[in-house]
Structure formats: C-alpha cells, structure tokens
C-alpha cells in the first residue's frame, strides 16, 4: 500500500502550508482581539479598537449620533 503524496510531503516537511498567525497583543473594551497593526484609541485607561469607537462613544459615554 502506497502513502498519499500529500501525507509523504507532510512527513518530510511538516505542515508547510499552514497560515502564519498574526501576533495577538491584547483585547479591547468590548473583549475583541487586538492584533499587531490594528488601529486603537486610548481613553481614560481603556483601549478601544478604532472600529469599535462609535459603539464605545454611544454605549459607554452616551453620545448620540444624528444627521443635521
């Protein structure tokens, strides 16, 4: 019985096609993972991903967003 070529390659070289993981550097106010290169905002000791800033302003600080 012959081994499958992919299995032979894995035995020979390891899992060479695995995707490299981006470095995790913490979590923001909403428990979202912060990765190297993410844009963050620091306010009053809290770290917030920039993508979550509007949510933070609205839910935590009570800002109201309206159209003029």
GIDA-V628224 format. One record per pair of residues at least 12 apart in sequence whose C-alpha atoms are under 7 Angstrom apart, sorted by sequence separation. I is the first residue (numbers start at 0). GAP is how many residues later the second one is. D is the distance in whole Angstrom. If there is no record, write none. Layout:
i: [I/I]
gap: [GAP/GAP]
d: [D/D]
This chain:
i: [22/23/21/22/21/28/28/27/28/27/27]
gap: [12/12/13/13/14/17/18/19/19/20/21]
d: [6/6/7/6/7/6/6/5/6/5/6]
